[in-house]
Amino acid sequence: MKPKKKQKNEFRFWLPFLGRRSLLIVLTGFCLIVGICLLYNSVILYTASQKPVGAILVLGGSITREIHAAELAKESPEIPILISHGSSEPCILLIFQKVAASIDKVWLEKCANSTFGNFYFSLPILKQWQVNKVKVVTSATHLPRAIWLAQIMLGSHGIWVELEIAAETKGVPANRESLLVTTADVTRGLIWAVVSQFYEPKCNDLIPLSQVDLTVWKMKGFKCERQANLPY
C-alpha cells in the first residue's frame, strides 16, 4: 500500500509542471497560427498593392471630400465610388453635375454614423465588388484615426488602402480628433478585424446616385454646405 501512496504523491508533484507545459504548448500553437495568418495576409496585401485602384471610398464629414471625389470621378469614370454617410443626396448630385462627372458608378451608403461605421458598413460592399485596392478620401483633420481604421479593418481582409487627402476648410460637421476617440475606435477596429472574419453586417440603405430625384428634393427643400458654392 505504501508504494502506491508514493506514486500518488509523485503524480501530484508533477501535475503543476504538466499544466504549465500544456499551457505553453497551447500558447505556442496559438502564436504560430496567428503568425502564419499575418504572413499570409501580408502576402495578399502586397499583391493587392501592385494592382490598380478598384474603388474609391469617401468618408463623410465635409462636402469638400465629395467635391474632391467628383473630380476623381471625372478623371476616372470607370472606377466605382462609395460615399459613406456623406452630405444629403441632392447636394452630392449637384456637385457631380457641376463638374460634369459621371454618376453611373456612384453609390451612397447611409447606414454609418461614425468613422468606425464608415468601414463597418463599407467593408462588405467593397468585398462584394471584389475590390483589392481602395482609395480612401478624407481630410487632414481626420487623421490619423481614418487611416489606422482603414488599414486595420480593410487590411485584415486583404484590401490595400491608398490615402487621398482632400483640401478642406471647416466642414459641417468638422472632424474633431481626440486621443480618447482615436483609442476607442482603433480598439473597436482591432476587435472587429477578428469578428468580421466570421460575420458581415448589411446596409439596407444603399442608394445609387443616378436614382436621386432632384425634382422631388426641390419640393421637399434642402440646404447644402456653403463650401460647395451651390445655389441651395
C-alpha positions in Angstrom: 0.0 0.0 0.0 2.8 2.4 0.8 4.4 2.3 -2.7 1.0 3.3 -4.3 0.8 6.2 -1.9 4.3 7.3 -3.0 3.3 7.1 -6.7 0.2 9.2 -6.0 2.3 11.9 -4.3 4.8 11.9 -7.2 1.8 12.5 -9.6 0.7 15.4 -7.5 4.2 16.8 -7.6 4.4 16.7 -11.4 0.8 17.9 -12.1 1.7 21.7 -11.9 4.5 21.2 -14.3 2.3 19.2 -16.8 -0.3 22.0 -16.6 2.3 24.7 -17.4 3.7 22.6 -20.2 0.2 22.2 -21.7 -0.4 25.9 -21.4 2.9 26.6 -23.1 2.1 24.3 -25.9 -1.3 25.9 -26.4 0.2 29.4 -26.4 3.0 28.4 -28.8 0.4 26.9 -31.2 -1.8 29.9 -31.0 1.1 32.3 -31.7 2.2 30.1 -34.6 -1.3 30.1 -36.1 -1.5 33.9 -35.7 1.9 34.3 -37.2 1.0 32.2 -40.3 -2.2 34.2 -40.8 -0.4 37.5 -40.6 2.3 36.3 -43.0 -0.4 35.1 -45.4 -2.3 38.3 -45.2 0.9 40.3 -45.7 1.5 38.4 -49.0 -2.1 39.1 -50.1 -1.8 42.8 -49.2 1.5 43.1 -51.1 -0.1 41.6 -54.2 -3.1 43.9 -53.8 -0.8 46.9 -53.6 0.5 46.2 -57.1 -3.0 46.2 -58.6 -4.9 49.3 -59.9 -7.4 51.1 -57.6 -10.6 49.1 -57.7 -12.9 51.6 -55.9 -12.9 55.0 -54.2 -14.3 55.2 -50.6 -15.3 58.7 -49.5 -15.6 59.2 -45.7 -18.4 61.6 -44.8 -17.7 64.7 -42.6 -17.4 67.6 -45.1 -18.8 68.3 -48.5 -15.3 69.2 -49.7 -14.5 65.5 -49.8 -17.3 64.9 -52.1 -16.2 67.7 -54.3 -12.8 66.0 -54.5 -14.5 62.7 -55.3 -16.4 64.3 -58.1 -13.1 65.5 -59.7 -11.7 62.0 -59.3 -14.8 60.6 -61.0 -14.3 63.0 -63.9 -10.7 61.8 -64.3 -11.5 58.1 -63.9 -15.2 57.4 -64.6 -14.6 53.6 -64.7 -13.8 53.4 -61.0 -16.8 52.9 -58.7 -17.3 55.4 -55.9 -18.8 54.6 -52.5 -19.7 57.7 -50.4 -20.2 56.6 -46.7 -22.7 58.8 -44.8 -21.8 61.9 -46.7 -23.9 65.1 -47.4 -27.5 64.9 -48.4 -28.3 63.2 -51.7 -29.3 66.2 -53.8 -26.2 68.1 -52.7 -23.9 65.3 -53.9 -25.8 65.0 -57.1 -25.4 68.7 -57.8 -21.7 68.5 -57.1 -21.2 65.8 -59.7 -23.4 67.6 -62.2 -21.4 70.9 -61.6 -18.2 69.3 -62.7 -19.8 67.1 -65.4 -18.7 63.9 -63.7 -20.3 60.5 -64.4 -22.8 59.3 -61.7 -23.4 55.8 -63.1 -21.0 54.2 -60.7 -21.5 56.3 -57.6 -23.3 54.8 -54.5 -24.4 56.5 -51.3 -24.2 54.4 -48.1 -26.4 56.0 -45.5 -26.1 53.5 -42.6 -22.8 54.7 -41.0 -22.8 57.4 -38.3 -19.1 57.4 -37.3 -15.7 56.7 -38.7 -15.8 53.2 -37.4 -19.2 52.8 -39.0 -17.8 54.0 -42.3 -15.6 51.0 -42.5 -18.0 48.7 -40.7 -20.6 49.0 -43.4 -18.3 49.7 -46.4 -16.3 46.5 -46.0 -19.0 44.1 -47.1 -19.8 46.3 -50.1 -16.2 46.5 -51.2 -15.8 42.7 -50.8 -19.0 42.2 -52.9 -17.4 44.5 -55.6 -14.3 42.3 -55.3 -12.1 45.2 -54.6 -8.4 44.5 -53.8 -7.2 48.1 -53.6 -9.2 51.1 -52.4 -8.5 54.8 -52.4 -9.9 56.4 -49.2 -10.8 60.1 -49.5 -10.7 62.1 -46.3 -9.1 65.3 -45.0 -6.1 66.2 -42.9 -8.3 66.9 -39.9 -9.5 63.3 -39.9 -6.1 61.8 -39.4 -4.6 59.5 -38.1 -7.8 57.8 -37.0 -9.2 57.3 -40.5 -6.0 55.7 -42.0 -5.5 53.5 -38.9 -9.0 52.2 -39.0 -8.8 51.7 -42.8 -5.6 49.7 -42.6 -6.9 47.6 -39.7 -10.5 46.9 -40.8 -9.9 46.7 -44.6 -6.4 45.4 -44.4 -7.4 42.4 -42.3 -9.4 41.3 -45.3 -6.6 41.8 -47.8 -7.7 45.2 -49.1 -4.8 47.6 -49.7 -5.5 51.2 -48.7 -4.3 54.2 -50.6 -5.0 57.6 -48.9 -6.3 60.6 -50.7 -6.3 63.9 -48.8 -9.0 66.5 -49.9 -8.2 70.1 -49.3 -10.6 71.3 -46.7 -11.7 74.3 -44.7 -14.1 73.7 -41.8 -16.7 71.3 -42.8 -20.2 70.7 -41.4 -19.7 69.0 -39.1 -15.9 69.5 -38.8 -13.9 66.5 -37.6 -12.6 66.9 -34.1 -9.9 64.3 -33.3 -9.0 63.4 -29.8 -6.8 60.7 -28.2 -9.8 59.2 -26.4 -11.9 58.8 -29.6 -9.0 57.6 -31.6 -8.1 55.0 -29.0 -11.7 53.8 -28.6 -12.2 53.5 -32.4 -8.8 51.7 -33.0 -9.6 49.3 -30.2 -13.0 48.6 -31.8 -11.4 48.2 -35.1 -8.9 45.6 -33.9 -11.7 43.6 -32.3 -13.9 43.9 -35.5 -10.9 42.8 -37.6 -11.3 39.4 -36.0 -15.1 39.2 -35.6 -15.6 40.3 -39.3 -13.8 37.1 -40.4 -17.0 35.3 -39.4 -19.8 37.8 -39.6 -20.6 40.6 -42.0 -23.2 43.4 -41.5 -25.5 44.6 -44.2 -26.5 48.1 -45.0 -30.1 48.3 -46.2 -29.8 52.0 -47.1 -27.6 51.9 -50.2 -28.6 54.4 -52.9 -27.3 54.7 -56.4 -26.7 58.4 -57.1 -28.3 58.0 -60.5 -31.6 57.3 -58.8 -31.7 60.5 -56.7 -34.6 62.6 -58.0 -33.6 66.3 -57.7 -37.2 67.4 -58.5 -38.6 65.6 -55.5 -35.9 67.1 -53.3 -36.6 70.6 -54.5 -40.2 70.1 -53.4 -39.1 68.9 -50.0 -36.5 71.6 -49.6 -32.8 71.1 -48.7 -29.6 73.1 -48.0 -26.0 72.3 -48.9 -22.8 73.4 -47.3 -21.5 76.8 -48.5 -18.1 75.3 -49.4 -19.8 73.7 -52.5 -20.9 77.1 -53.9 -24.2 75.6 -54.9 -27.5 77.5 -55.3 -29.1 75.6 -52.5 
